[in-house]
Amino acid sequence: MENTTRLPTEVLINELQSYGARLVDPKAGHESRRGGGGPSDHKALTIDGMTVMVPVHTAPAFESPYLVEKPDEMGRSSISRDGKVLGEVSFPLRPLFYERSTADGIPYSQIAVLHGKDVLATTVLQTCIRYQSRTKTCQFCAIGQSLAAGRTIAHKTPEQLAEVAKAAVELDGVKHMVMTTGTPKGDDRGAAILVDSARAIKAAVNIPIQAQCEPPEDDLWFTRMKEAGVDALGMHLEAVTPEVRARIMPGKAQISIAKYMASFKAAVEVFGRGQVSTYILAGLGDSREAILDICEKLVALGVYPFVVPFVPISGTPLESHPAPRPDFMHSILAPLSRMLVASGLKAVDIKAGCGKCGACSALSTYERMLTK
């Protein structure tokens, strides 16, 4: 859909992800979730051909200057700021696979959900050793909320995941899949569960898969995941300086950045340059300089640093934490996109996962503007 806004697309997306948007019709598009694993408290919106996740259920969103009108039956709508219409947007429609259930009666949407417009996402293990104690939990995480609310199940079996992935590809044209997991006990940190899941999915349907877990103790798990059918790997730093890591994610911070960097190097040797990524949440306290400094090191290793604005999720200790300002995000994403394009690490070349989808950050839009 043509973008008629006078704002450059990357600026509009950046502002929407910081400020959120008010919806004339809160039911517009397919259903969104309050709380739970991220992206949460969002709606998917397509702007100038880019589908992005925009906060709609957060405190900042209720006061956002952006207003999205009620869409027509095709999901098309308009967006305005302070009463001035900027252009057209559209809502991806409810996926067909959401109408189905497994033979034992579990709705497919409790096993995997649509992210963006063509990405299937699942949390294989909906429990985490870090989440059991508020002294250890990541302060931004709501992995237990979806389970408590009955919106998902605790452990998705390989057979269930394969069944839903096949349906999502056949019914909705889903292009790639993200599998994350809460961290279980054991040194593999979830890699074993991801291996079993990927093997079953690839036996049922040919879909590129990104797996996400904490760095396993033994680098052999990277080869095992690759051999099972995992195409890309995410190991997420979230915060990048020791003091912010210790404050925001005290349990996960026990795995040092040095261990992450060693694991990144080993993983790139298995999956290849650009097929290993990390998620960095800007706005938790890390400075622009600290984020860009570690991004430079990551890019040198062949790791794609997916920098996204922190969005507070309802029901977490950080639910009232402010989202970063758009100018702060711009000060990171503009130089980072230049760094990535110059190094040949681009979102479009990632086989599967968050970086390829790009819906939670304006980063890939910045890249697109540089390579037009």
Disulfide bonds with the S-S distance in Angstrom:
none
